[in-house]
Amino acid sequence: MNRIVIRSFVRGLVNSRSFGSIAGGSGGGMKVTFAAAASPSTRYQPLADGGFQWRRLMSSSTAVAEEQGKVKLEQGNKDVENQEKEKEKDNALVSSYWGIYRPKITREDGSEWPWNCFMPWETYRADVSIDLGKHHEPKTFLDKVAYRVVKLLRIPTDIFFQRRYGCRAVMLETVAAVPGMVGGMLLHLKSLRRFQHSGGWIKALLEEAENERMHLMTMIELVQPKWYERMLVITVQGVFFNAFFVLYLMSPKLAHRVVGYLEEEAIHSYTEYLKDIDEGKIENVPAPAIAIDYWRLPKDARLKDVITVIRADEAHHRDVNHFASDIHFQGKELRESAAPLGYH
């Protein structure tokens, strides 16, 4: 019995050697190691001479997954880098083609300036010492018309917004930014037609419009209007723009007087806003970053600080527009009296 077993084992060895010599001959074959043949996780790859080379795969599926994950991560990082390079290349091409680019702008502490809508040299510290109680007493017929019109416009606003002063402020600023733009535009065209200087009033009124727009950009950071409030803004702006455009063409002195009284109402609204903050009805949240940079507020400024400086701006606009209306009431043109530039 033992002999039979030994003979079978020897025959097996002889047959395997013969197979190996035939397969490894010059005619081209393949060499197979016992370890490679015994392992189920092997693959072979064709060699240049027509043969095959066996390669053992990783026996652990976890290791395979880790290796694939590393490859994907490296590929993803390369894709991101390539996209950034392409973007920089495109920007460089656009800039080099037109010769227009934005220089690097930094704050006083050396950090990068984050805003595109205004620059550091356009920021300022609001003059909060201005007299908030000033009121132009309506004496002439046009003054009384302007005063009554503004009081009538306040009624639907009070009914709709009640004491939601954040939403009221959004609506107020979308309207308040219109008169300066309309007045500046019409004075600009008048200056072109008559070949005359404007006395700085074009810039003053456009500056007022921009300042009111920045009020709106700040309030949007604090209040997100609902869809129907947005629709109301579109409707009111469309009506008010066209109405004020016609009014300014007909009577600039009446138009500026209306704006002066509108600003008085704005002061009243922001004063009530501050009262609700002091009484705890409205949370005194941290000031938005855009407000801190625009008004050069302290880093720890709160909502109350923002409303205070906005109210001061409205008081300055009140004075400028009443002043402009007085110039017209005296029978003069605006260019005959220098505009108070930088008078936010």
Secondary structure, 3 states (H helix, E strand, C coil): CHHHHHHHHHHHHHHHHHHHHHHCCCCCCCCCCHHHHHCCCEEEEECCCCCEEEEECCCCHHHHHHHHHHHHHHHHHHHHHHHHHHHHHHHHHHHHHHCCCCCCCECCCCCECCCCCCCHHHCCCCCCCCCCCCCCCCCCHHHHHHHHHHHHHHHHHHHHHCCCHHHHHHHHHHHHHHHHHHHHHHHHHHHHHHCCCCCCHHHHHHHHHHHHHHHHHHHHHHCCCCHHHHHHHHHHHHHHHHHHHHHHHHCHHHHHHHHHHHHHHHHHHHHHHHHHHHCCCCCCCECCHHHHHHCCCCCCCEHHHHHHHHHHHHHHHHHHHHHHHHHHHCCCCHHHCCCCCCCC
